[in-house]
Amino acid sequence: MSLDAFFDAMAPMLSGRTDAGTVVNAIGPSDSGAESLGFYNELIRRNHAKLLGDIFIHLHGLMERESPGTWETLIAGYRLAHPAAHWDPNLYAEHFSSYLREQREAGAALHPIYEELADFAFVRQRAFFGNQTEGDAYEQRIFVRQYTHPLSDYLPELHHNPDAPIPAARPQVVIVYRHARDHSLHNLLPTAAGLAAVARRQGMTQLPPMFASLREEDIAAADQALVERGLFTERTS
């Protein structure tokens, strides 16, 4: 049997989609027995549950408080819908926010803040632990998000007080980034000029109408302020 065939048989069991008996039928008996072979499925299930619980620790607590039992159901469904496929185990959590949104849109009684907290937690994790890229690396070191709830205010509150009530909807634009020089993690609520500077850094020469009232010198000043805050690197040209 080729190594590829072996992993083709094992992968569905290790992601919970088949059982050890199916693997034995495909590749032959295990010297340790089917029950011992099947424990690998349970071991990986536990590891994945721990990983999600660690990355989304505040979301986990909030869901257990507001909807007891829902967390376990969701992470079991997520495991089947999104089998781990990346060498970086933390990227197993990448689609959890979209999975929560899909479940809510399909009728599950999930508060919209759940999917937003999942996204916020994941991008903070990726910004901090992502590749040590040079320059202004969007979706690697710098993440720009708009949420329908004030997450940059609520997450610290929830951290200090697990009983903090869910806030009312209030749109918030937040930039999550790893400092370009000291590599510390930050959240930033940008000004309009700051957002325009971000758009310019991404190569947008024609800014949206919402920025029409801004002067070029305001955008340039905002750009320099963001360099000083470690969001941007110094321009080289």
C-alpha positions in Angstrom: 0.0 0.0 0.0 1.3 3.5 -0.9 1.7 6.2 1.7 -0.9 8.3 -0.1 -3.5 5.4 0.1 -2.8 5.0 3.8 -3.5 8.6 4.5 -6.5 8.6 2.2 -8.0 5.9 4.4 -6.9 7.5 7.8 -7.8 11.1 7.2 -11.6 10.7 7.3 -11.3 8.8 10.6 -9.0 11.4 12.1 -11.5 14.1 11.2 -14.5 12.2 12.6 -16.1 11.3 9.3 -15.6 7.5 9.5 -14.7 5.0 12.2 -11.8 2.6 12.8 -13.7 -0.3 11.3 -13.9 1.5 8.0 -10.1 2.1 8.1 -9.4 -1.6 9.0 -11.5 -2.7 6.0 -9.5 -0.4 3.7 -6.0 -1.0 4.9 -6.1 -4.1 7.0 -6.1 -4.8 10.7 -4.1 -2.9 13.3 -1.7 -4.9 15.6 -3.1 -2.9 18.5 -6.7 -3.6 17.5 -9.5 -1.4 16.1 -10.5 0.1 19.4 -7.0 1.4 20.0 -6.8 2.6 16.5 -10.1 4.5 16.9 -8.7 6.3 19.9 -6.6 8.5 17.6 -9.9 10.0 16.4 -10.8 10.9 20.0 -7.4 12.3 20.7 -7.6 14.6 17.7 -11.1 15.6 18.6 -9.9 16.6 22.1 -7.0 18.5 20.6 -9.2 20.4 18.2 -11.7 21.3 21.0 -8.8 22.6 23.1 -7.4 24.7 20.3 -10.8 26.3 19.6 -11.4 26.8 23.3 -8.0 28.5 23.7 -8.3 30.8 20.7 -11.9 31.7 21.3 -11.7 31.6 25.1 -14.0 34.7 25.7 -16.5 33.6 23.1 -16.6 30.1 24.6 -17.4 31.6 28.0 -20.0 33.9 26.6 -21.8 31.2 24.7 -21.8 28.9 27.8 -23.3 31.7 29.7 -25.9 32.7 27.2 -26.6 29.4 25.4 -25.4 26.4 27.6 -24.5 23.4 25.5 -24.4 25.2 22.2 -20.6 25.4 22.1 -20.0 21.7 22.1 -22.6 21.2 19.4 -21.0 23.9 17.2 -17.4 22.7 17.5 -18.6 19.1 16.7 -20.3 20.4 13.6 -17.4 22.6 12.7 -15.0 19.6 12.8 -17.1 17.7 10.2 -17.6 20.8 8.0 -14.0 22.0 8.1 -11.5 19.2 8.5 -8.0 20.3 9.5 -5.9 20.6 6.4 -3.0 23.0 7.1 0.4 22.4 8.7 -0.2 25.2 11.1 -2.8 23.8 13.7 -4.0 27.3 14.6 -5.4 27.7 11.1 -7.9 25.0 11.9 -9.8 28.0 13.5 -9.8 30.1 10.4 -13.3 29.4 9.2 -15.1 29.3 12.6 -16.5 32.8 12.3 -18.0 32.1 8.9 -19.3 28.8 10.1 -21.1 30.5 13.0 -22.6 33.0 10.5 -23.8 30.2 8.2 -25.4 28.4 11.1 -27.2 31.6 12.3 -28.4 32.3 8.8 -29.7 28.7 8.5 -31.9 29.3 11.6 -29.7 28.5 14.6 -30.4 30.8 17.6 -27.0 32.4 17.7 -26.4 36.1 18.5 -24.6 37.9 15.7 -21.9 39.1 18.1 -20.7 35.4 18.3 -19.4 35.4 14.7 -17.8 38.8 15.1 -16.0 37.9 18.4 -14.7 34.8 16.6 -13.4 36.8 13.7 -11.9 39.4 16.1 -10.2 36.8 18.2 -8.8 35.0 15.2 -7.3 38.1 13.5 -5.7 39.1 16.7 -4.1 35.7 16.9 -3.0 35.8 13.3 -1.6 39.3 13.6 0.5 38.4 16.6 1.7 35.0 15.5 1.6 35.4 11.7 4.7 35.4 9.5 7.3 38.0 10.3 6.7 39.9 7.1 8.3 43.1 6.0 6.3 46.2 5.2 2.6 46.8 5.4 1.3 43.2 5.0 -2.5 43.3 5.0 -4.3 40.2 6.2 -0.9 39.1 7.7 0.3 41.8 10.0 -2.5 44.4 9.5 -6.2 43.5 9.6 -8.9 46.1 8.9 -12.4 45.2 10.1 -15.9 46.7 10.4 -18.1 45.1 13.0 -21.7 45.8 14.0 -20.8 45.8 17.7 -18.0 47.7 19.6 -15.7 44.7 20.0 -12.6 46.6 20.9 -14.5 47.9 24.0 -16.4 44.7 24.8 -13.6 42.2 24.7 -11.5 43.8 27.5 -14.7 44.3 29.5 -15.6 40.6 29.0 -12.0 39.6 30.0 -12.3 41.4 33.3 -16.0 40.6 33.9 -17.3 37.3 32.4 -20.8 38.5 33.2 -20.5 41.7 31.2 -23.8 42.1 29.2 -23.7 41.9 25.4 -23.6 45.5 24.2 -26.1 47.0 21.8 -25.2 47.1 18.2 -23.0 50.0 17.3 -20.8 49.9 14.2 -17.1 50.0 14.8 -14.2 50.1 12.4 -11.1 48.6 14.1 -7.6 47.9 12.9 -5.8 45.0 14.5 -2.0 45.0 13.9 1.4 43.8 15.1 3.7 46.8 15.7 6.1 47.1 12.8 9.1 47.7 15.2 8.5 46.1 18.6 6.0 43.4 17.4 3.5 44.1 20.1 -0.3 43.6 19.4 -2.6 46.6 19.1 -6.2 47.6 18.3 -6.7 51.0 16.7 -10.0 52.9 16.1 -8.9 54.9 13.1 -10.0 58.4 12.1 -11.4 59.2 8.7 -8.0 60.5 7.6 -6.4 57.4 9.0 -8.7 55.1 7.0 -7.9 57.2 3.9 -4.2 56.7 4.6 -4.8 53.0 4.9 -6.6 53.0 1.5 -3.7 55.0 -0.1 -1.2 52.5 1.3 -3.1 49.7 -0.4 -2.8 51.5 -3.7 -6.2 53.2 -3.9 -5.5 56.4 -5.8 -9.2 57.3 -6.2 -10.7 57.5 -2.7 -14.4 56.8 -2.1 -16.7 59.8 -1.8 -16.9 59.5 2.0 -13.3 60.9 2.1 -14.0 63.8 -0.4 -13.8 66.5 2.3 -10.3 65.4 3.4 -7.3 67.4 2.4 -4.2 65.7 1.1 -2.1 67.2 3.9 -4.6 65.7 6.4 -4.1 62.2 4.9 -0.3 62.7 4.9 -0.3 63.7 8.5 -2.5 60.7 9.4 -0.1 58.4 7.5 2.9 59.8 9.5 1.0 59.4 12.8 0.3 55.7 11.9 4.0 55.2 11.2 4.8 56.6 14.7 2.2 54.2 16.2 3.8 51.2 14.5 1.0 50.5 12.1 2.9 51.5 9.0 6.5 51.2 8.1 8.4 54.2 6.8 7.8 54.9 3.1 10.9 54.1 1.0 9.9 56.3 -1.9 
